[in-house]
Amino acid sequence: MKVEVEIVSNEIIKPSSPTPTHLRHYELSFLDQTSPKTFNPLVFFYELNDDHHNITEISNKIKKSLSEVLTLFYPLAGRVVKNDRFVDCNDEGIHYSVARVNSSCRLSDAIKNSQPSDLSKFLPFKLYQQTEFAVGVQLNVFEGGGIAIGLCILHLIADALSCVTFVKTWVAISRGEADRVSRPEFVASALFPPKDDPGFDANANMITTIVTKRFVFDGSAVEAIRSKYNEDTTKLKDQKPLSRVETLSAFIWGSIVAATRDDNYAKSENVYAAIHAVNLRRKLEPPLPEHSFGNLSRCSIAMFSGGVEYSGCELVRKIREGIRNLDMDYLRKVQQEGDINLSFVREYARKLMMKGGKFTSFLFTSLCRFPLYEADFGWGEPAWVSSAALCFTNLVVFMDTKTGNGIEAYIALKEEHMAKLEADQDFLKATSSCVRY
């Protein structure tokens, strides 16, 4: 199946009400400054099986609700200025486009057979594209019926939960239920003040010549892996049952390490790290509400020596320890000194290289349990919600299947490493290409 889209129209959507003068200067936090200057992608697919849906009316409804939601999320309609120190909330607006999908690609085909590289065509921007806009929306119209709404939000301004909060508010406004959702709270820069020199460039490891593949683990496959790991839960100090994300993180980590290691893997100087993006809102004292906007997440780090075989539970134990270390003591140090984890990892990797070793990291981020399948604009819940091709290597993004018990893993690797992963029979036995309906 070949996916092609033709842009029919482009325009700029501005907030329905002007941003008050006292809100024009939105200061970015230190956590914002050290986040990637790439876009977070989401694509929502909707089946429109009857004749009551007029595309012009749908487009107008999307534009109207976007205009209204931007009055609440006003930094997204502004422009980042002053070396990523703040956003000028000038109401210059966001990008909106309408595209026609080629006739040979039906909505059902896109849902069942699309690769991440195809899914990227439903987005308004390339994820690494440098543009004046913080948000882009693309309405993709399928000839045989149905639409896909592609959304890009600049990671420099919003983490994954902030993107979901934006969508949740946007669809509520579209349904006329704006009074039922909480307004975003902008407190990140007060908690984590910006720095003149953040000392870290999150885009430094961006590689556009990588391969992203989507692997589906249905509920039974996740349970089979978890059952196998549960035989060894004595290694978990807290005895807390393994979550789905912990289970797949450990399983995929082991598979990717096997695919990326070379003949020098067993050298003790080689270190492999499992890094997880962690929501800080509940970890702060006092905790922040989930609708707090910005990059309020940080990375936990679990390190493993090369050549040592780790069980699934040993991997989970070290992952949990890394997450527990993101406590309030650590966060106070981040507030005062910057991200000590980032500094430690840079220095650690430098010393390893001086000894002839290698530091290899794998980043995991999860959108599981987020209410993405509740994104109903008024024409029903999505048939599928996807990510797209990623732009950082050794990156894994988890998303729920529509049934909620399985997980889709978007994995980005160098081409030669992806070939080895796809040749791993144990890995392939756990995955499927299940239909999401």
C-alpha angles and dihedrals in degrees: 000000000000118000118204129162129198118206109232100179143359129200144152121251116208129192114276090231128035118256110251115254094245090059097049094099110064110182117212118226127235088254089054091049092055095047122099119275089226132102128264107227131212129166121194118198120202130188113218102186101165134064096248096088116089113192093215090053091046091051092048091049091051092049094047094049091045090053090051097045091051090065087065097038092041098159089066090064092052136077129256111237144163101048094310092306098122147351121246099222092208098146092239087145143220134287119264127181139172119215135186117223116222115265095243091064116073123190090250090053092051091050096046103036112022119126118209090257088059092046090056088066089067090061125089094226141028105252093242095042117130108224139151091243126090092196136033129183126190124190108207116197120203116212094223092051135283135072140233121211113207117200129190122183123181110253090211087071104029139032123211096274091050089053090052091048089053091051092046091054094042095055092044090055090048089055092046093251101115091132091064097063131070119248116244118262118217106206104126098103092048090056097037108026116207122255131221089231113023088187095219134084110200090191093060093095096044113130122181095189096075135107124242119197130180118225121188120212109191121209095265092052092051091049092049092054092043091050090053092050093045089067086073101043092126085087090063108088095201094042088219111158116257115262122223092252093048090049095051093040090058093043095047092042090057092047094048093047088053090050096048104038120104134203090286093057094113094059109117089221090067116091129189120199131200109206123191128193107232128197108236098192094092093039096059121092109262095022118242123233116257091247092065104126131224136042100324096156135091138189125259116206130214117181129203130189119240118255095025118116112224127196120228091255092050089055092049092047092056092043090053092048090053091051092047089054089065089082130139093273089057092045091052089055090050089052092051105031109016128251107334091184091061092048092048094050093048092050093043092052091048092053092047091053091050088057092049093257133125134231115209122181133193119198122209124191126176133207091175117134091021111129095245093136090058091067096121114161090184100285098079138281119305119272088216139359117205144176121218142223110320129221103213123075122232090028126139123190119191123206131171121253112236091259088059098224098081130062132221113212119202106200124189119196141148110279096252092049092049090053090055092047091052089051092056104106095197089053094047093048089061095052133071140177093234121176111252099213 
